[in-house]
């Protein structure tokens, strides 16, 4: 259904939204969307760092003490 909108259709939708809501509200909305995307990316990065940290602590040396003395 939406796979054949094309560029003219998108431009028409953009103009209708701009007329209905005004430039100020659309601008504020896009700013909030940008902040949300930035926060999401930051959260994803922090999550990846936390997973890497957990993986590095689990990958520590687990050789039993008796075997360490022989080496």
RAVEN-V318677 format. One record per residue. N is the residue number from 0. RES is the residue in one small letter. PSI is psi in whole degrees, 0 to 359 (none if undefined). Layout:
n=N res=RES psi=PSI
n=N res=RES psi=PSI
//
This chain:
n=0 res=x psi=312
n=1 res=x psi=4
n=2 res=x psi=354
n=3 res=x psi=32
n=4 res=x psi=307
n=5 res=x psi=178
n=6 res=x psi=315
n=7 res=x psi=322
n=8 res=x psi=318
n=9 res=x psi=320
n=10 res=x psi=319
n=11 res=x psi=316
n=12 res=x psi=317
n=13 res=x psi=318
n=14 res=x psi=317
n=15 res=x psi=316
n=16 res=x psi=317
n=17 res=x psi=319
n=18 res=x psi=318
n=19 res=x psi=317
n=20 res=x psi=341
n=21 res=x psi=158
n=22 res=x psi=323
n=23 res=x psi=313
n=24 res=x psi=321
n=25 res=x psi=320
n=26 res=x psi=314
n=27 res=x psi=319
n=28 res=x psi=316
n=29 res=x psi=325
n=30 res=x psi=318
n=31 res=x psi=322
n=32 res=x psi=317
n=33 res=x psi=318
n=34 res=x psi=321
n=35 res=x psi=317
n=36 res=x psi=318
n=37 res=x psi=315
n=38 res=x psi=321
n=39 res=x psi=314
n=40 res=x psi=320
n=41 res=x psi=316
n=42 res=x psi=319
n=43 res=x psi=319
n=44 res=x psi=318
n=45 res=x psi=322
n=46 res=x psi=318
n=47 res=x psi=319
n=48 res=x psi=320
n=49 res=x psi=319
n=50 res=x psi=319
n=51 res=x psi=320
n=52 res=x psi=315
n=53 res=x psi=319
n=54 res=x psi=323
n=55 res=x psi=327
n=56 res=x psi=329
n=57 res=x psi=340
n=58 res=x psi=17
n=59 res=x psi=172
n=60 res=x psi=124
n=61 res=x psi=23
n=62 res=x psi=132
n=63 res=x psi=153
n=64 res=x psi=322
n=65 res=x psi=320
n=66 res=x psi=329
n=67 res=x psi=324
n=68 res=x psi=329
n=69 res=x psi=331
n=70 res=x psi=none
//
